[in-house]
Amino acid sequence: EAAAIVCFVVAPQWRRRGVARTLLGAALTDFAARGIVECDAFPWNTGPDDTAATDHYHGSAAMFAAAGFLPVATHADVTVMRKTLVRLL
């Protein structure tokens, strides 16, 4: 089985405090416990000048990379990243 993470919704006053990173960790733990073996994510391809929330609601490539995701495909607007999960017993 596989899962996909497509966006994070974080209230403005809580942004840049690690909320999305915490949500990602909880989701990955839950997925692994359910026996899901792969998870895909789709961060936008953004540059240093892209600072609007709409540029980052998919999560950043750096956040996914730090969680062990690897890029598997790059398109004009988005990079597909994938992590293989280890089932929790």
MDAnalysis code that builds the backbone (N, CA, C; Angstrom):
import MDAnalysis as mda
import numpy as np

u = mda.Universe.empty(267, n_residues=89, atom_resindex=np.repeat(np.arange(89), 3), trajectory=True)
u.add_TopologyAttr("name", ["N", "CA", "C"] * 89)
u.add_TopologyAttr("resid", np.arange(1, 90))
u.add_TopologyAttr("resname", ["GLU", "ALA", "ALA", "ALA", "ILE", "VAL", "CYS", "PHE", "VAL", "VAL", "ALA", "PRO", "GLN", "TRP", "ARG", "ARG", "ARG", "GLY", "VAL", "ALA", "ARG", "THR", "LEU", "LEU", "GLY", "ALA", "ALA", "LEU", "THR", "ASP", "PHE", "ALA", "ALA", "ARG", "GLY", "ILE", "VAL", "GLU", "CYS", "ASP", "ALA", "PHE", "PRO", "TRP", "ASN", "THR", "GLY", "PRO", "ASP", "ASP", "THR", "ALA", "ALA", "THR", "ASP", "HIS", "TYR", "HIS", "GLY", "SER", "ALA", "ALA", "MET", "PHE", "ALA", "ALA", "ALA", "GLY", "PHE", "LEU", "PRO", "VAL", "ALA", "THR", "HIS", "ALA", "ASP", "VAL", "THR", "VAL", "MET", "ARG", "LYS", "THR", "LEU", "VAL", "ARG", "LEU", "LEU"])
u.atoms.positions = np.array([
    [0.831, -1.182, 0.000],
    [0.000, 0.000, 0.000],
    [0.876, 1.247, 0.000],
    [0.287, 2.348, -0.450],
    [1.020, 3.610, -0.534],
    [0.145, 4.746, -0.019],
    [0.792, 5.830, 0.344],
    [0.095, 7.032, 0.804],
    [0.726, 8.236, 0.122],
    [-0.001, 9.337, 0.136],
    [0.517, 10.591, -0.417],
    [0.185, 11.724, 0.534],
    [1.133, 12.612, 0.706],
    [0.916, 13.828, 1.489],
    [0.863, 14.971, 0.491],
    [-0.269, 15.664, 0.456],
    [-0.445, 16.679, -0.582],
    [-0.414, 18.109, -0.069],
    [-0.695, 18.335, 1.218],
    [-0.601, 19.708, 1.715],
    [-0.620, 19.733, 3.237],
    [-0.225, 20.872, 3.772],
    [-0.282, 21.152, 5.204],
    [-1.038, 22.458, 5.370],
    [-1.938, 22.505, 6.329],
    [-2.646, 23.743, 6.631],
    [-2.254, 24.134, 8.053],
    [-1.497, 25.209, 8.162],
    [-1.002, 25.676, 9.458],
    [-1.425, 27.135, 9.615],
    [-2.050, 27.441, 10.730],
    [-2.491, 28.811, 10.995],
    [-1.291, 29.760, 10.958],
    [-1.490, 30.966, 10.439],
    [-0.372, 31.905, 10.286],
    [0.463, 32.101, 11.551],
    [-0.176, 32.185, 12.697],
    [0.582, 32.438, 13.926],
    [1.435, 31.240, 14.354],
    [1.230, 30.079, 13.756],
    [1.992, 28.880, 14.101],
    [3.015, 28.501, 13.038],
    [3.091, 29.240, 11.953],
    [4.046, 28.912, 10.893],
    [5.479, 29.174, 11.352],
    [6.401, 28.414, 10.761],
    [7.838, 28.525, 11.032],
    [8.174, 28.129, 12.472],
    [7.363, 27.229, 13.036],
    [7.600, 26.721, 14.393],
    [7.720, 25.200, 14.418],
    [7.828, 24.578, 13.258],
    [7.986, 23.131, 13.205],
    [6.687, 22.343, 13.215],
    [5.560, 23.028, 13.033],
    [4.272, 22.333, 13.065],
    [4.165, 21.339, 11.906],
    [4.481, 21.763, 10.693],
    [4.391, 20.854, 9.541],
    [5.341, 19.672, 9.716],
    [6.526, 19.919, 10.234],
    [7.496, 18.841, 10.466],
    [6.940, 17.833, 11.484],
    [6.284, 18.338, 12.526],
    [5.682, 17.463, 13.527],
    [4.524, 16.668, 12.927],
    [3.686, 17.338, 12.133],
    [2.583, 16.642, 11.464],
    [3.109, 15.564, 10.517],
    [4.166, 15.874, 9.791],
    [4.764, 14.898, 8.881],
    [5.247, 13.676, 9.656],
    [5.943, 13.899, 10.750],
    [6.434, 12.777, 11.555],
    [5.302, 11.904, 12.075],
    [4.235, 12.534, 12.547],
    [3.083, 11.776, 13.051],
    [2.416, 10.987, 11.926],
    [2.288, 11.600, 10.761],
    [1.674, 10.905, 9.625],
    [2.511, 9.693, 9.219],
    [3.824, 9.859, 9.155],
    [4.691, 8.745, 8.755],
    [4.628, 7.606, 9.768],
    [4.581, 7.936, 11.044],
    [4.456, 6.908, 12.083],
    [3.140, 6.160, 11.930],
    [2.060, 6.900, 11.705],
    [0.746, 6.284, 11.519],
    [0.712, 5.408, 10.267],
    [1.262, 5.914, 9.177],
    [1.287, 5.128, 7.938],
    [2.030, 3.810, 8.149],
    [3.196, 3.878, 8.773],
    [3.988, 2.666, 9.004],
    [3.224, 1.675, 9.881],
    [2.539, 2.178, 10.900],
    [1.761, 1.306, 11.783],
    [0.620, 0.621, 11.036],
    [0.128, 1.255, 9.989],
    [-0.954, 0.678, 9.181],
    [-0.439, -0.267, 8.101],
    [0.866, -0.401, 7.991],
    [1.440, -1.285, 6.988],
    [1.675, -0.640, 5.636],
    [1.550, 0.669, 5.571],
    [1.832, 1.382, 4.322],
    [3.343, 1.362, 4.101],
    [3.763, 1.045, 2.889],
    [5.195, 0.848, 2.643],
    [5.866, 1.985, 1.890],
    [5.091, 2.847, 1.240],
    [5.670, 3.992, 0.537],
    [4.801, 5.216, 0.741],
    [5.464, 6.359, 0.810],
    [4.749, 7.624, 0.927],
    [5.350, 8.606, -0.068],
    [4.496, 9.255, -0.831],
    [4.930, 10.275, -1.786],
    [4.546, 11.662, -1.287],
    [5.337, 12.634, -1.674],
    [5.075, 14.042, -1.365],
    [5.375, 14.851, -2.622],
    [4.809, 16.049, -2.699],
    [4.869, 16.829, -3.931],
    [5.189, 18.302, -3.674],
    [6.371, 18.605, -3.129],
    [6.693, 20.012, -2.880],
    [6.844, 20.804, -4.179],
    [6.366, 22.054, -4.140],
    [6.548, 22.949, -5.283],
    [8.033, 23.213, -5.479],
    [8.434, 23.432, -6.700],
    [9.798, 23.866, -7.004],
    [9.836, 25.377, -6.796],
    [10.354, 25.798, -5.666],
    [10.369, 27.220, -5.327],
    [11.798, 27.742, -5.301],
    [11.909, 29.042, -5.456],
    [13.199, 29.705, -5.381],
    [13.301, 30.518, -4.106],
    [14.440, 31.150, -3.882],
    [14.647, 31.910, -2.648],
    [13.708, 33.103, -2.497],
    [13.146, 33.588, -3.593],
    [12.238, 34.732, -3.516],
    [10.781, 34.330, -3.323],
    [10.502, 33.033, -3.318],
    [9.134, 32.543, -3.149],
    [8.853, 32.360, -1.662],
    [8.248, 33.367, -1.062],
    [8.040, 33.336, 0.385],
    [6.575, 33.310, 0.793],
    [5.661, 33.404, -0.147],
    [4.238, 33.394, 0.190],
    [3.824, 32.010, 0.680],
    [2.832, 31.984, 1.563],
    [2.332, 30.707, 2.076],
    [1.872, 29.806, 0.938],
    [1.351, 30.407, -0.125],
    [0.884, 29.608, -1.258],
    [2.032, 28.913, -1.983],
    [3.264, 29.354, -1.742],
    [4.430, 28.705, -2.339],
    [4.870, 27.483, -1.545],
    [4.351, 27.327, -0.327],
    [4.890, 26.299, 0.555],
    [3.856, 25.390, 1.203],
    [2.587, 25.487, 0.827],
    [1.588, 24.679, 1.523],
    [1.726, 23.187, 1.249],
    [2.482, 22.811, 0.236],
    [2.747, 21.390, -0.009],
    [3.837, 20.868, 0.921],
    [4.511, 21.756, 1.627],
    [5.694, 21.387, 2.398],
    [6.919, 21.635, 1.541],
    [8.037, 21.865, 2.174],
    [9.252, 22.161, 1.409],
    [10.021, 20.885, 1.083],
    [10.754, 20.937, -0.010],
    [11.605, 19.803, -0.376],
    [12.619, 19.538, 0.734],
    [13.121, 20.592, 1.366],
    [14.098, 20.420, 2.448],
    [13.492, 19.665, 3.629],
    [12.242, 19.967, 3.965],
    [11.589, 19.272, 5.075],
    [11.436, 17.786, 4.755],
    [10.991, 17.481, 3.537],
    [10.826, 16.077, 3.170],
    [12.174, 15.362, 3.104],
    [13.186, 16.020, 2.567],
    [14.521, 15.412, 2.501],
    [15.039, 15.108, 3.905],
    [14.822, 16.024, 4.844],
    [15.266, 15.809, 6.223],
    [14.556, 14.616, 6.860],
    [13.356, 14.295, 6.365],
    [12.590, 13.158, 6.885],
    [12.897, 11.868, 6.120],
    [13.856, 11.923, 5.199],
    [14.271, 10.719, 4.491],
    [13.634, 10.491, 3.137],
    [12.906, 11.474, 2.627],
    [12.330, 11.359, 1.289],
    [13.419, 11.612, 0.251],
    [13.313, 10.932, -0.869],
    [14.239, 11.122, -1.983],
    [13.463, 11.568, -3.216],
    [14.049, 12.451, -4.037],
    [13.360, 12.849, -5.269],
    [13.310, 11.686, -6.251],
    [12.143, 11.491, -6.861],
    [11.996, 10.429, -7.859],
    [11.620, 10.978, -9.232],
    [11.112, 12.206, -9.290],
    [10.780, 12.834, -10.574],
    [10.678, 14.337, -10.362],
    [11.107, 15.079, -11.362],
    [10.995, 16.533, -11.308],
    [10.201, 16.999, -12.516],
    [9.203, 17.814, -12.245],
    [8.364, 18.389, -13.290],
    [8.532, 19.906, -13.240],
    [7.885, 20.615, -14.114],
    [8.049, 22.067, -14.193],
    [7.752, 22.756, -12.862],
    [6.689, 22.355, -12.185],
    [6.264, 23.049, -10.966],
    [6.491, 22.280, -9.677],
    [6.697, 20.985, -9.769],
    [6.711, 20.157, -8.566],
    [7.764, 19.059, -8.691],
    [8.305, 18.664, -7.546],
    [9.190, 17.503, -7.476],
    [8.448, 16.407, -6.731],
    [8.455, 15.212, -7.279],
    [7.859, 14.068, -6.590],
    [8.948, 13.460, -5.714],
    [8.645, 13.334, -4.421],
    [9.600, 12.749, -3.476],
    [8.949, 11.531, -2.831],
    [9.765, 10.525, -2.526],
    [9.228, 9.267, -1.993],
    [10.074, 8.780, -0.824],
    [9.377, 8.201, 0.142],
    [10.044, 7.576, 1.282],
    [9.505, 6.160, 1.422],
    [10.408, 5.210, 1.588],
    [10.023, 3.838, 1.891],
    [9.913, 3.724, 3.404],
    [8.792, 3.193, 3.860],
    [8.528, 3.103, 5.294],
    [8.815, 1.699, 5.806],
    [9.171, 1.624, 7.067],
    [9.394, 0.350, 7.738],
    [8.190, 0.100, 8.623],
    [7.569, -1.043, 8.446],
    [6.372, -1.360, 9.229],
    [6.715, -1.488, 10.703],
    [5.910, -0.854, 11.529],
    [6.079, -0.947, 12.978],
    [5.303, -2.151, 13.485],
    [5.906, -2.905, 14.353],
    [5.224, -4.089, 14.904],
    [4.531, -3.752, 16.199],
])
